[in-house]
Amino acid sequence: MLAFASLALFVFTIPWEKTIYFPDLGTLSRFVGLAAFGLGALALFRGNGISVRPLPLYLLTAVLLILWMIATLMWTADRDASIAYLVTLTQLVAMSWLVWQQAKGEGRRRALLQAYVLG
C-alpha cells in the first residue's frame, strides 16, 4: 500500500514538475519519483516470493528500444545528447512499469488519474 501511495504522490507532482527545484537534488518530482520507484521495487518482495506481473507488449518494446539505444551509443554523432535521451527514455519506461505493476485494478488506475488531475 505504501508503494502505491508513493506512486500516487509522484503522479500528483508531475503537473508542477519544474515549479519546485532543490539545488542538489533536482526537481521535487524527480525526488518523489525515485522514492516511488524504490518503494515499488521493494514491494515486489512481499510475501513468500517475488510478485511481478508479466510485461505487456508495449513495455517489452520499450525495453528493446532502450537496449538498441545502448548499442547505438558506439557510433552516435552526439554522445552526450544520446545519453541524455537514453536516461530520459529509461525514466519513462521505469515509470510506465511502476504504474503497470502497482495499478492492477480499475480503482487504482482511477486514483492515479485523480492524483494527476488534482496536481
URRAWO-V89438 format. One record per helix or strand of 2 or more residues. SS is the DSSP state (helix for helix, strand for strand). FROM is the first residue (numbers start at 0). TO is the last residue. Records with the same first field share a line. If there is no record, write none. Layout:
SS = FROM-TO ; FROM-TO
//
This chain:
helix = 1-13 ; 27-42 ; 56-71 ; 78-101 ; 105-117
strand = 20-21 ; 25-26
//
